[in-house]
Amino acid sequence: MSNRPNRLLWEAKPHTIAKINLLKNYLNAWYPIVGKSFHGRGVCFIDGFAGPGEYTNFSEGSPIAALIVARAWLSKFGKTWAAGNLRFIFIDEDKDRIEHLRELALPFTADPKFEIAFYSSSFETGIKMAEEEHPAWLAGNGPTFLFVDPFGTKGVPFNLIYKLLKRDHFELLLNFDADGAARIHLAGNNADASRILTELFGDEDWRNVVSENPKIGALCPALMQHYRVKLRTIPGLQYTFPFEMRSKANLSEYFLLFGSKHVLGLEKMKEAMKSIDQAGDYSFSGANVDQTRLFRFDDHSSWAKTLHRTFLGRNMSWAEIRDFVLTETPFVNAKKMLSLLEKKGAVKVTSSDSKRRIGTYKHEKLITDLEFIARNE
């Protein structure tokens, strides 16, 4: 379970630095896409637990990192930047940290395209204040990236996440403290478990999860998966994916859960996740810092078997297979897995492209049907 620092600045742990680098890598893909796609509409970044903007050993907290990436892309685009102003909402309940962040962000306010709002309050109250003061920023008319990185499990009611993410063009990267949620449950009434977990998940369905997974080793991933299912109840938010953060003892600490309504968003986020992954399984461990990374993203054969078993006897569209691969496997696309299956006769592909060759998928939109056949994988 995460512990809240009791001082203005503190040391960033390896997983914190990795998290910020992941955020930067995604924003480096996000800003150029939205900058040329949303003509005249404002681009908004929300940091719900912003902190002071820096650490004793690292100069960029998440809000400063977001400002730096935005400024770099605005400079690269110059007059060709098609979107509107760059808007930032920074929320932290510690007044001293918000004031420190305000000072660090001051140089960015010199650019008239930068609009920054600071709120010293809880996440929920800060959002309410921002909606009152800047209603256009949160209306969903322009692209909005919501970064929620709390200390522990409190202060992030699912009902608020639902309300925000059901709006158009919202994306989410959330620190979900599965270990903390599990330990709160095990502590029971002593930790006010019922109230906290019901607020976190938005209802009492979590009780079924904890009853079916009594041991903490199984409970943590089960709670994460349950929250992921909850995210998918938000209209249109079908693209979700978790990235696990592990401690120096190689124990699960929390998951970074991403949610988007657009396939391109998840493609770019998985690329960002892979950039800091160390073991090929979408995780980062403080125990492996400075060690050689061992990627396993090229192991398509085992996942091809999973794909075949999942859809055996069914006819699927290209989009359905694409979405399954994106959300349930380590890969960004299905081409290599389908090629393995098709060459073995385990998948029959129907395409309107008469010149298409077996094992090639250059024109996915022309593929009308994929039939998974019971043959050798």
C-alpha positions as a printed Julia matrix, in Angstrom:
377×3 Matrix{Float64}:
   0.0     0.0     0.0
   1.34    3.45   -0.91
   2.21    5.85    1.89
   1.64    9.58    1.55
   4.86   11.65    2.03
   4.61   14.19    4.85
   7.02   16.74    3.43
   7.12   19.15    0.49
   9.64   17.24   -1.61
  10.67   13.6    -1.39
  12.82   11.14   -3.3
  11.33    9.52   -6.38
  11.52    5.74   -6.31
  12.55    3.9    -9.49
   8.94    2.97  -10.28
   7.93    6.64   -9.93
  10.55    7.73  -12.46
   9.49    4.9   -14.77
   5.85    6.02  -14.45
   6.72    9.58  -15.41
   8.77    8.36  -18.38
   5.84    6.22  -19.51
   3.56    9.26  -19.27
   6.01   11.39  -21.27
   6.39    8.72  -23.94
   2.63    8.55  -24.39
   2.18   12.32  -24.43
   4.92   12.54  -27.05
   2.6    10.5   -29.28
  -0.64   12.11  -28.08
   0.14   15.81  -28.53
   1.14   15.63  -32.22
  -1.95   13.54  -33.02
  -4.42   15.86  -31.3
  -2.5    18.95  -32.38
  -3.26   18.28  -36.02
  -6.65   16.58  -35.62
  -8.76   18.83  -33.39
  -8.96   22.09  -35.31
  -9.57   25.06  -33.04
 -10.44   22.94  -30.01
  -8.59   23.17  -26.71
  -6.34   20.33  -25.54
  -6.59   19.55  -21.82
  -4.33   17.63  -19.42
  -5.64   16.94  -15.91
  -3.41   15.79  -13.07
  -5.62   14.78  -10.16
  -2.83   14.3    -7.59
  -0.23   16.63   -9.03
   2.24   16.96   -6.16
   4.9    19.69   -6.06
   6.18   19.14   -9.62
   9.63   17.8    -8.77
  11.52   15.42   -6.46
  14.73   15.69   -4.52
  16.41   13.39   -7.06
  14.34   14.02  -10.2
  13.47   17.37  -11.72
  10.19   16.47  -13.44
   7.06   15.49  -11.61
   4.11   14.52  -13.8
   2.7    18.08  -14.23
   6.05   19.56  -15.26
   6.7    16.62  -17.57
   3.34   17.24  -19.27
   4.09   20.95  -19.67
   7.53   20.25  -21.14
   6.2    17.78  -23.71
   3.36   20.12  -24.69
   5.71   23.07  -25.13
   8.09   21.01  -27.26
   5.36   19.93  -29.65
   3.81   23.39  -29.84
   7.25   24.69  -30.81
   7.73   21.97  -33.43
   4.35   22.65  -35.01
   4.65   26.43  -34.88
   1.95   28.05  -37.0
   0.78   24.65  -38.22
  -0.59   23.74  -34.78
  -4.28   23.22  -35.65
  -5.78   22.64  -32.21
  -6.66   25.4   -29.76
  -4.97   26.38  -26.51
  -3.14   23.96  -24.24
  -5.01   23.72  -20.96
  -3.82   22.18  -17.7
  -5.68   21.43  -14.49
  -3.43   20.61  -11.54
  -5.04   19.4    -8.32
  -3.41   18.54   -5.0
  -4.87   18.79   -1.52
  -1.59   20.05   -0.04
  -1.48   23.86   -0.36
   2.32   24.1    -0.08
   2.81   21.6    -2.89
   0.41   23.44   -5.18
   2.2    26.72   -4.5
   5.55   25.09   -5.23
   4.14   23.7    -8.47
   2.72   27.09   -9.38
   6.2    28.6    -9.14
   7.74   25.85  -11.26
   5.03   26.28  -13.9
   5.35   30.06  -14.04
   7.68   30.14  -17.11
   5.07   28.26  -19.16
   2.39   30.88  -18.52
   4.31   33.39  -20.64
   3.0    31.64  -23.74
  -0.57   32.82  -24.48
  -1.48   29.35  -25.72
  -0.91   27.9   -22.24
  -3.77   28.12  -19.74
  -3.14   26.62  -16.31
  -5.49   26.24  -13.35
  -4.32   25.18   -9.86
  -6.55   23.78   -7.12
  -5.52   23.03   -3.56
  -8.22   20.5    -2.74
  -9.23   16.88   -2.99
  -9.44   15.42   -6.47
 -13.23   15.39   -6.44
 -13.53   18.98   -5.17
 -10.88   20.18   -7.61
 -12.82   18.75  -10.54
 -16.02   20.45   -9.32
 -14.19   23.77   -9.01
 -12.67   23.4   -12.47
 -16.09   22.63  -13.95
 -17.48   25.8   -12.39
 -14.57   28.08  -13.39
 -13.71   26.52  -16.77
 -16.75   24.59  -18.01
 -15.55   24.55  -21.62
 -12.33   22.81  -20.62
 -14.15   19.74  -19.31
 -17.07   19.61  -21.72
 -15.5    16.9   -23.85
 -15.37   19.0   -27.02
 -11.6    18.72  -27.2
  -9.13   15.94  -26.35
  -8.6    15.49  -22.61
  -6.06   13.28  -20.87
  -6.8    12.46  -17.23
  -3.88   11.31  -15.09
  -4.92   10.05  -11.64
  -2.04    9.04   -9.37
  -3.19    8.9    -5.74
  -1.32    7.71   -2.66
  -3.31    4.56   -1.94
  -6.96    3.81   -2.65
  -8.82    6.79   -1.22
 -10.07    9.9    -2.95
 -10.88    8.45   -6.38
 -14.6     7.57   -6.41
 -15.54    5.5    -9.42
 -18.68    7.57   -9.93
 -16.46   10.59  -10.66
 -14.28    8.6   -13.07
 -17.43    7.4   -14.82
 -18.87   10.91  -15.07
 -15.69   12.29  -16.65
 -14.85    9.42  -18.97
 -18.34    9.12  -20.46
 -17.7    12.47  -22.12
 -16.23   12.54  -25.61
 -12.48   12.53  -26.23
 -11.44   11.66  -22.65
  -8.62    9.22  -21.92
  -7.42    7.89  -18.57
  -4.21    6.7   -16.97
  -4.97    5.63  -13.4
  -2.77    4.35  -10.59
  -4.89    1.5    -9.25
  -3.53    0.32   -5.9
  -4.69   -3.3    -6.0
  -2.41   -4.27   -3.13
  -3.8    -1.46   -0.99
  -7.38   -2.41   -1.83
  -6.69   -6.03   -0.93
  -5.11   -5.12    2.41
  -7.98   -2.78    3.26
 -10.39   -5.64    2.69
  -8.34   -7.98    4.88
  -8.25   -5.34    7.63
 -12.06   -5.19    7.58
 -13.87   -2.78    9.86
 -10.59   -1.56   11.34
  -9.83    0.06    7.97
 -13.39    1.13    7.11
 -13.14   -1.37    4.26
 -16.79   -1.44    3.22
 -17.08    2.31    2.66
 -13.67    2.73    0.99
 -14.03   -0.17   -1.45
 -17.62    0.67   -2.34
 -16.54    4.21   -3.2
 -13.54    2.93   -5.16
 -15.59    0.53   -7.3
 -18.86    2.46   -7.37
 -20.98   -0.39   -6.02
 -20.72   -3.5    -3.85
 -19.87   -6.02   -6.56
 -16.32   -6.12   -5.19
 -17.66   -8.36   -2.42
 -18.04  -11.2    -4.92
 -14.42  -10.75   -6.0
 -13.0   -10.92   -2.47
 -15.15  -13.93   -1.55
 -13.89  -15.86   -4.57
 -10.23  -14.87   -4.02
  -9.47  -15.08   -0.28
  -5.66  -15.06   -0.61
  -3.9   -11.8    -1.37
  -1.79  -13.26   -4.19
  -4.92  -13.98   -6.21
  -6.93  -11.07   -4.84
  -4.71   -8.27   -6.18
  -4.99   -9.2    -9.89
  -8.66  -10.11   -9.4
  -9.44   -6.65   -8.01
  -7.51   -5.03  -10.84
  -9.43   -7.05  -13.41
 -12.72   -6.18  -11.72
 -11.88   -2.46  -11.9
 -10.96   -2.92  -15.54
 -14.37   -4.47  -16.18
 -15.94   -1.5   -14.41
 -14.09    0.88  -16.72
 -15.59   -0.93  -19.69
 -19.09   -0.07  -18.45
 -18.32    3.54  -19.38
 -19.97    4.15  -22.77
 -17.43    3.67  -25.56
 -14.45    3.0   -23.29
 -13.62   -0.39  -24.77
  -9.83   -0.1   -25.0
  -8.25   -0.78  -21.6
  -4.92   -2.26  -20.6
  -2.96   -2.67  -17.33
   0.75   -2.15  -16.63
   2.02   -3.64  -13.37
   4.47   -1.78  -11.13
   6.49   -3.98   -8.77
   8.68   -3.11   -5.77
  12.39   -3.73   -5.23
  11.33   -6.96   -3.55
   9.56   -7.75   -6.86
   6.14   -7.65   -5.2
   3.13   -6.12   -6.91
   2.59   -2.52   -5.75
   0.0    -1.13   -8.14
  -1.25   -1.17  -11.7
  -1.32    1.67  -14.18
  -4.66    1.23  -15.92
  -5.19    2.91  -19.28
  -8.58    3.53  -20.83
  -9.52    5.01  -24.2
 -12.4     5.06  -26.66
 -10.06    4.93  -29.62
  -7.98    2.05  -30.93
  -5.1     4.39  -31.79
  -4.93    5.53  -28.16
  -4.3     2.0   -26.9
  -1.83    1.28  -29.69
   0.25    4.29  -28.68
  -0.05    3.56  -24.96
   1.13   -0.03  -25.4
   4.12    1.28  -27.32
   4.84    3.66  -24.43
   4.45    0.81  -21.92
   6.85   -1.38  -23.88
   9.44    1.37  -23.75
   9.85    0.95  -19.97
   8.96   -2.74  -19.71
  11.71   -5.02  -18.42
  10.43   -8.55  -18.75
   8.13   -8.64  -21.76
   5.02   -8.97  -19.6
   4.02   -5.31  -19.19
   5.55   -4.73  -15.79
   8.31   -2.7   -14.19
  10.18   -3.87  -11.1
  12.44   -1.85   -8.86
  14.41   -5.06   -8.38
  15.47   -5.0   -12.02
  16.74   -1.43  -12.26
  20.04   -1.27  -14.21
  19.62   -4.86  -15.34
  19.39   -5.92  -18.97
  15.85   -5.92  -20.28
  14.55   -9.22  -21.56
  11.71   -8.65  -23.99
   9.3   -11.41  -24.91
   7.09   -9.44  -27.25
   8.18  -11.58  -30.2
   6.7   -14.8   -28.76
   3.74  -14.87  -31.11
   3.38  -18.65  -31.34
   1.98  -19.26  -27.83
  -0.44  -16.36  -28.15
  -1.48  -17.6   -31.6
  -2.64  -20.79  -29.89
  -4.6   -18.73  -27.35
  -6.18  -16.75  -30.17
  -7.18  -19.95  -31.95
  -8.66  -21.58  -28.84
 -10.61  -18.41  -27.99
 -12.35  -18.14  -31.34
 -12.44  -21.77  -32.49
 -15.53  -22.44  -34.57
 -16.41  -18.79  -34.92
 -16.4   -16.29  -37.76
 -14.89  -12.97  -36.72
 -14.3    -9.58  -38.32
 -10.85   -8.05  -38.56
 -11.86   -5.32  -36.09
 -12.97   -7.89  -33.49
  -9.66   -9.76  -33.7
  -7.7    -6.5   -33.66
  -9.46   -5.37  -30.49
  -8.96   -8.72  -28.74
  -5.25   -8.74  -29.51
  -4.88   -5.14  -28.36
  -6.71   -5.54  -25.07
  -5.9    -9.13  -24.08
  -2.42   -9.93  -25.43
   1.02   -8.23  -25.29
   0.88   -7.26  -28.96
  -0.22   -4.17  -30.84
  -1.6    -6.05  -33.85
  -2.65   -9.56  -34.84
  -0.79   -9.96  -38.13
   1.99  -12.34  -37.07
  -0.35  -14.55  -35.04
  -2.89  -14.77  -37.85
  -0.14  -15.51  -40.35
   1.03  -18.47  -38.26
  -2.53  -19.78  -37.97
  -3.43  -19.24  -41.61
  -0.34  -21.01  -42.91
  -1.25  -24.01  -40.72
  -4.8   -24.02  -41.99
  -6.24  -23.02  -38.62
  -7.76  -19.8   -39.98
  -9.53  -19.22  -43.26
  -9.48  -15.63  -44.43
 -12.13  -14.21  -46.75
 -11.05  -11.01  -48.49
 -12.4    -8.79  -51.24
  -8.81   -8.34  -52.42
  -8.45  -10.96  -55.19
  -4.67  -10.55  -55.24
  -4.17  -11.1   -51.52
  -1.65  -13.84  -50.61
  -1.87  -16.17  -47.61
  -0.2   -14.66  -44.54
  -0.37  -11.05  -45.74
  -2.58   -8.4   -44.16
  -1.65   -5.15  -45.87
  -5.25   -4.14  -46.51
  -7.07   -5.08  -43.32
 -10.21   -3.19  -44.33
 -10.64   -5.56  -47.27
 -10.77   -8.62  -45.0
 -14.43   -9.46  -44.56
 -14.26  -12.64  -42.48
 -11.88  -14.82  -40.43
 -13.06  -18.37  -39.78
 -11.22  -20.23  -37.01
 -11.01  -23.89  -38.0
 -10.32  -26.95  -35.83
  -6.96  -27.93  -37.28
  -3.41  -28.21  -36.03
  -2.25  -24.91  -34.58
